[in-house]
Amino acid sequence: MESPEYRITLLLNGLKESDAKAIDKIYPLIYDHLRNEAHLQLRQERAGHTLQTTALVNEAYLKLVDQDKAIYNNRSHFLAVAALTMRRILISYARKKNAEKRGGKQPALTFTDGMAPYEAQIDEFLDLDDALKKLEALDERQAQIVQYRFFGGMNYKEIAEVMGGTEHSVRYDWRVARAWLKCELG
C-alpha cells in the first residue's frame, strides 16, 4: 500500500506530463494541509475579515497548479512552493488593505509558531516581509526556512527534504533566523 506522500508525488509528476486528471486528484489529498496552514495564518483575524481561509487556500492552489512549467519533485517541494505562494497572497492583501486604511485603524493579523506572539497590525506584517527580505540578503537558507515553517507550516523533516541537509541543521537555522527576526522587528 502506497503512502499518501508517495501518492501525492506520483500525482504531481502527472502534472509534469499535463495529466488534467492529476489536478483533480491532488486537491483532496493536499487540501487539509493547506487549509490548516491558512487557518493558522488567519485564525485570530478580526470578525468579518474579508480574506477567508478557504479563499486563501483556493487562490494559492489555483496559482500552484495553473503554472505552465510548474515542476514539483514531491509533496514537500509542493508544500514549500505553497508556503511562498501563501506568503505572496497575504503580503499583497496586507498592502492593499494598508493602502485602503491608511490613517485609520488597521485590522490585526496574528503570527503563530512563537515567532511573534502578539497581535500585529498590517504594518507589522509588512515589516515582517521587509525583515525577511533583509534576512534573505544575509542568509537565503534561513529566510527560506522561516518561510516554509511560518507560511507553509512544514516540519523540520519536510524542510530538510526540500532544501537538503539534516533536520538538526534546519532546527539550528530556524532558531538563529527566528532570533534575528525578533531583534530586527524589535
C-alpha positions in Angstrom: 0.0 0.0 0.0 1.5 3.4 -1.0 1.8 6.2 1.4 -0.2 9.4 0.9 3.1 11.3 0.4 4.1 8.9 -2.4 0.7 9.1 -4.0 0.9 12.9 -4.0 4.3 12.7 -5.5 3.0 10.5 -8.3 0.2 12.8 -9.0 2.5 15.8 -9.0 4.6 14.0 -11.6 1.3 13.7 -13.6 1.2 17.5 -13.7 4.5 17.5 -15.4 3.0 15.3 -18.1 -0.1 17.5 -18.4 -2.4 15.0 -16.9 -5.5 17.0 -16.3 -7.0 14.4 -14.0 -4.0 14.7 -11.7 -5.1 18.2 -10.7 -8.5 16.9 -9.6 -6.9 14.0 -7.6 -4.3 16.1 -5.8 -6.6 18.7 -4.4 -8.5 16.5 -1.9 -5.2 14.9 -0.8 -3.4 18.3 -0.1 -6.4 20.4 0.8 -6.5 19.6 4.5 -2.8 20.6 5.0 -3.2 23.8 3.1 -6.4 24.7 4.9 -4.8 24.1 8.3 -1.9 26.3 7.4 -4.1 29.0 6.0 -6.3 28.8 9.1 -3.3 29.2 11.4 -2.4 32.4 9.5 -5.9 33.8 9.7 -7.3 32.3 12.9 -7.2 35.4 15.1 -8.3 38.0 12.5 -10.9 40.5 13.4 -14.6 39.4 13.0 -15.8 40.0 9.4 -12.3 39.8 8.0 -12.6 39.7 4.2 -9.8 37.2 3.4 -11.2 33.8 4.5 -9.2 30.6 4.9 -11.0 28.8 2.0 -10.3 31.8 -0.3 -6.6 31.8 0.6 -6.3 28.0 0.1 -8.2 28.2 -3.2 -6.2 31.1 -4.5 -2.9 29.5 -3.6 -3.9 26.1 -5.0 -5.0 27.7 -8.3 -1.7 29.5 -8.6 0.2 26.3 -7.9 -1.5 24.1 -10.5 -2.1 26.8 -13.1 1.6 27.2 -14.0 2.7 26.1 -17.4 6.1 24.9 -16.2 5.5 24.0 -12.6 7.6 21.1 -11.6 7.2 19.7 -8.1 9.6 17.0 -7.1 7.5 15.6 -4.2 4.9 16.6 -1.6 7.4 18.5 0.5 8.5 20.6 -2.5 4.9 21.3 -3.4 4.3 22.5 0.2 7.4 24.7 0.1 6.1 26.4 -3.0 2.6 26.6 -1.4 4.2 28.5 1.5 5.8 31.0 -0.8 2.5 31.4 -2.7 0.5 32.0 0.5 3.1 34.5 1.7 2.8 36.4 -1.5 -1.0 36.4 -1.3 -1.0 37.6 2.3 1.5 40.3 1.6 -0.4 41.5 -1.4 -3.6 41.5 0.7 -1.9 43.4 3.5 -0.5 46.0 1.1 -4.0 46.5 -0.4 -5.6 46.8 3.0 -2.9 49.2 4.2 -3.5 51.4 1.2 -7.2 51.4 1.8 -6.9 52.0 5.6 -4.0 54.5 5.6 -4.5 56.7 8.5 -7.2 54.6 10.1 -7.3 51.7 12.5 -5.9 48.7 10.7 -7.2 45.1 11.1 -5.0 42.8 13.2 -3.1 39.9 11.9 -1.7 37.3 14.3 1.6 35.5 13.9 1.9 31.9 15.0 4.6 29.3 15.9 6.1 31.5 18.6 7.8 33.9 16.2 5.7 36.9 17.1 3.4 36.0 19.9 1.3 39.1 19.7 -1.4 40.6 17.5 0.2 42.5 14.8 -1.2 45.3 12.7 -0.9 45.1 8.9 2.1 47.5 9.1 3.8 44.9 11.3 3.0 42.2 8.8 4.6 44.3 6.1 7.6 44.9 8.4 7.9 41.1 8.7 8.1 40.9 4.9 10.7 43.6 4.8 12.7 41.8 7.5 12.5 38.5 5.6 13.9 40.3 2.5 16.8 41.6 4.6 17.4 38.1 6.1 17.3 36.7 2.6 20.1 39.0 1.6 22.1 37.9 4.7 21.3 34.2 4.6 18.9 32.9 1.9 18.7 29.4 3.6 17.5 30.8 6.9 14.9 33.0 5.1 13.6 30.0 3.2 13.3 28.0 6.4 11.3 30.8 8.1 9.1 31.0 5.1 8.5 27.2 5.0 7.8 27.0 8.8 5.8 30.1 9.2 3.8 30.4 6.0 3.8 26.7 5.0 3.7 25.0 8.4 6.2 22.5 7.2 8.0 20.4 9.8 11.8 20.1 10.1 11.9 16.8 8.2 10.0 18.2 5.2 12.2 21.3 5.1 15.3 19.2 5.2 14.0 17.1 2.4 13.2 20.2 0.2 16.4 22.1 1.0 18.8 19.2 1.5 20.7 18.8 4.8 19.6 17.4 8.1 16.7 18.1 10.5 19.3 19.2 13.0 20.7 21.9 10.7 17.2 23.1 9.8 16.3 23.3 13.6 19.5 25.3 14.2 18.9 27.7 11.3 15.3 28.1 12.4 16.4 29.2 15.9 19.0 31.6 14.6 16.7 33.1 12.0 13.9 33.5 14.5 16.1 35.2 16.9 17.4 37.5 14.2 13.9 38.4 13.2 12.8 39.1 16.7 15.7 41.6 17.1 15.1 43.1 13.7 11.3 43.6 14.4 12.2 45.0 17.8 
